C-alpha cells in the first residue's frame, strides 16, 4: 500500500516519538519502520500497525489518489 511520507513525518513530529519508539509501538523493527518511511509503501498489516501506533485511522497515512 502506498503511504504519504509527508503525513507520516508530520504524525511522528507531532507525537514527539523517535523512529525507534514508533517502531516499538507498532511492533516493527526500527529498520523496517525506516524502510517504510523511505519507500513510501508497505503491506496492509504494517499500515494498520503504524496507524494504531499513532492512534489515527489508516486513511490518515495512506497516499490520496488524485
N, C-alpha and C positions, 0 to 999 in steps of 0.2 A: 504494500500500500504506500502511496505517496503522501509524505507528511510535509507540513510547512516548517522549514528550518527556522524561519523568522519567528513564527509563533512559539516554536519550541524554545528558542533563545529568550523570548520575552517571558514565557512562563518560568523558565529557570531563573532569570534575573529577579522577577517578582517574588519568587519563593525564597530567594536567598540561599538556595542549596547549591552545593558543588555538583559537578557531573557525577562524582563517585557517590554522593548522597542520593541523588535522583536514581541512579542505577540500583543502589541498595533497596530503596523504597519500591522500585519496580521489579525487583527480583532478577536483575540483569547483572552481568559483569560490567565493570566500568568501561572496558574496551568495546563491548557490544553497544552500550549507550553512545559512546563516542562515534562509533561507526554509523549508527543510525543518524546522528546529528550531521555527520559529514556527507553521507549518501543521500539522505532525504527519503529513504524507503525502508520498510521493514514489514514483517508479517502482521497479520491481523491481531494475533495474541500479544505481540510486542506493543503494538499501538495501544491496545486496551490496557496493558500493564503500565505504560508510560502515562496514559491519561489518568489512570487510577492514582498513580504516584503524585500527580498534580491536583487530583480531586476535581477534574474537569471532564466534560463529555468528550468522547472520542472525536466527534466532529470538530471540536475546537483545535485539534492539532493536525487534522487532515488538510491536504492541499485542496483549495477550492478549484473546481473545474470551471474554466472561463471559456 
